[in-house]
Amino acid sequence: MTSYYFDLEVYSKGQRPDPRKDKVITIQYQKVDMRTGEPHGDLKILKEWESSEEEIVNKFYDRFFKNRRSVWDFVPIGNNLNFEFEFLKEKFSEFCDTKLTSFDLHYNTPHLDLKHLLVVLNSGEFKGSGLHNFTGKTTSGRVIREFYEEKQYDKIETYVVEETAAFLEFLQKTMKSSGKWLHDVVDV
C-alpha cells in the first residue's frame, strides 16, 4: 500500500466551489508512512500558472490513475477528500476522457480522510472544525482566491507548503496518540 498526502487548491469566483465551473490551480501530494504519518520524499506541487489546468490534471492522472495496477498504489490521505474527489471526477472527464463515478472515488478508492476526526474533536460540530483551528496553520483556504487574482503565486505556494506541514504534524500526533490509546485499551 502506498499512501500519499493529497490536496488541491481551486480558483472559484462563486460563493461555493463548483467542480464544473471552477479551476484547479494546484495539485499537491507527498508520500507518507501510514504507521507514523512521517513524509517520505519531497512535496510535489503541480501549478496551473506554470502550464495549464489541463496539463496538471493530465500529469496527475497519468501518475496515479492511468496505468495503476491496484487501488492500493495510491491511497490518498487528506482533509475533506470528498471535495478533491468531486473535482478529480469532473476534471478527469473534461481533460482525460475518463468517466470515473463518485462511487469509483468514494468507495472503490481506499483513503483516509481526517475531516471526521476534526469534527469529533470539535465536540461534534462541523462549523469550526477546519484544520487551521487544530494546528499551527494560520488561515483557511479562503485566501487563495485573492492570491490568485493578484497573481501572488508565491503566496499560494507558501500556503500549500504550510498547510501540508500542519496536516502532516496533525497526522503524526494522531498516529502517535492512537497507538498509545490502543496500547492502553488493548494489552498489545
C-alpha positions in Angstrom: 0.0 0.0 0.0 1.4 3.4 -1.0 -0.1 6.3 0.9 0.1 10.0 -0.1 -0.9 13.2 1.5 -3.2 14.7 -1.2 -4.8 18.0 -1.6 -5.7 20.5 -4.3 -6.4 24.2 -4.4 -9.1 25.7 -6.7 -10.0 29.1 -8.0 -13.7 29.9 -7.7 -15.5 33.1 -8.4 -18.6 31.9 -6.7 -19.5 31.6 -3.0 -19.3 27.8 -3.2 -16.8 25.9 -5.2 -18.3 24.1 -8.3 -16.2 21.4 -10.0 -18.0 22.0 -13.3 -17.1 25.7 -13.4 -14.1 26.3 -11.2 -10.4 25.8 -12.0 -7.9 23.5 -10.3 -4.8 25.7 -9.7 -2.6 23.3 -7.7 -2.5 19.6 -7.1 -0.1 18.6 -4.3 0.9 15.2 -3.0 3.6 13.6 -0.9 4.3 10.0 0.1 3.5 9.3 3.7 4.2 6.3 6.0 0.8 5.1 7.2 2.2 3.8 10.5 3.8 7.0 11.6 2.5 9.8 9.4 6.1 10.7 8.5 6.6 12.1 5.0 8.9 10.4 2.5 10.4 12.4 -0.3 9.5 15.9 -1.4 6.2 17.6 -1.6 5.2 17.8 -5.3 3.1 20.8 -6.3 1.7 20.9 -9.8 0.9 24.5 -10.6 -1.6 25.7 -13.2 0.1 29.0 -13.7 3.3 27.3 -14.9 1.4 25.4 -17.6 -2.4 24.9 -17.6 -5.1 23.3 -15.7 -5.4 20.6 -18.3 -1.7 19.8 -18.1 -1.6 19.5 -14.3 -4.7 17.3 -14.3 -3.3 15.1 -17.0 0.0 14.8 -15.3 -1.7 13.8 -12.0 -4.0 11.3 -13.8 -1.0 9.8 -15.7 1.0 9.4 -12.5 -1.7 7.8 -10.3 -4.7 6.6 -12.3 -3.9 5.8 -16.0 -2.0 2.5 -15.6 -2.5 1.7 -12.0 -2.3 -2.0 -11.3 -4.1 -1.8 -7.9 -6.2 0.6 -5.9 -3.5 0.3 -3.3 -0.9 2.0 -5.5 -2.4 5.4 -4.5 -4.1 5.7 -1.1 -4.9 9.4 -0.5 -4.7 10.9 3.0 -6.2 14.3 3.5 -8.8 16.5 5.0 -12.2 16.7 3.3 -11.3 14.4 0.4 -14.9 14.5 -0.8 -14.1 17.9 -2.2 -11.0 16.7 -4.0 -12.7 13.6 -5.3 -15.5 15.6 -6.9 -13.1 17.9 -8.6 -11.0 14.9 -9.9 -14.1 13.2 -11.2 -15.1 16.3 -13.2 -11.6 17.3 -14.4 -10.7 13.7 -15.4 -13.8 13.6 -17.5 -13.1 17.0 -19.0 -9.4 16.6 -19.8 -8.5 12.9 -19.6 -11.5 11.3 -21.4 -12.1 9.2 -18.3 -15.5 8.8 -16.8 -15.0 8.0 -13.1 -18.1 8.0 -10.9 -18.4 9.2 -7.4 -18.6 5.5 -6.4 -15.3 4.8 -8.1 -13.6 7.5 -6.0 -15.5 7.5 -2.7 -16.0 3.7 -2.3 -13.5 2.0 -4.6 -10.5 4.1 -3.7 -9.2 3.3 -0.2 -8.5 6.6 1.5 -8.1 8.2 4.9 -10.0 11.4 5.5 -9.3 13.2 8.8 -12.3 15.6 8.4 -14.4 13.3 10.5 -11.9 13.2 13.3 -11.7 17.0 13.3 -15.5 17.2 13.7 -15.3 14.8 16.7 -12.5 16.8 18.2 -14.7 19.9 17.8 -17.4 18.5 20.0 -19.3 17.1 17.1 -19.7 20.5 15.4 -18.9 20.9 11.7 -18.6 24.7 12.0 -15.2 25.4 13.4 -13.7 22.0 12.6 -11.2 23.3 10.0 -7.6 22.2 10.1 -6.5 25.7 10.9 -8.4 25.5 14.2 -6.4 22.5 15.4 -2.9 23.2 14.1 -0.4 26.0 13.6 -1.9 26.7 10.2 -2.7 30.4 10.3 -5.6 30.7 7.8 -8.2 28.8 5.9 -8.1 28.3 2.1 -10.3 31.4 1.6 -7.1 33.5 0.9 -6.4 31.5 -2.3 -8.9 33.4 -4.4 -7.3 36.8 -3.6 -3.8 35.5 -4.1 -4.7 34.0 -7.5 -6.5 37.1 -8.7 -3.5 39.2 -7.7 -1.1 36.7 -9.3 0.6 36.2 -6.0 1.6 32.7 -6.8 4.4 32.6 -4.3 1.9 33.2 -1.6 -0.2 30.3 -2.9 2.9 28.1 -2.8 3.7 29.2 0.8 0.1 28.5 1.8 0.3 25.0 0.3 3.6 24.2 2.0 2.4 25.4 5.4 -0.9 23.6 5.1 0.9 20.4 4.2 3.2 20.7 7.2 0.3 21.4 9.5 -1.6 18.4 8.2 1.3 16.1 8.5 2.1 17.3 12.0 -1.6 16.6 13.0 -1.5 13.2 11.3 1.7 12.3 13.2 0.2 13.3 16.5 -2.9 11.4 15.7 -1.0 8.3 14.8 1.1 8.5 18.0 -1.9 9.1 20.2 -3.9 6.3 18.6 -1.0 3.9 19.2 -0.9 4.9 22.9 -4.7 4.7 23.1 -4.7 1.3 21.6 -1.9 0.1 23.9 -3.8 1.4 26.9 -7.2 -0.1 25.8 -5.9 -3.4 24.5 -3.0 -5.3 26.0 -0.7 -5.3 23.0 
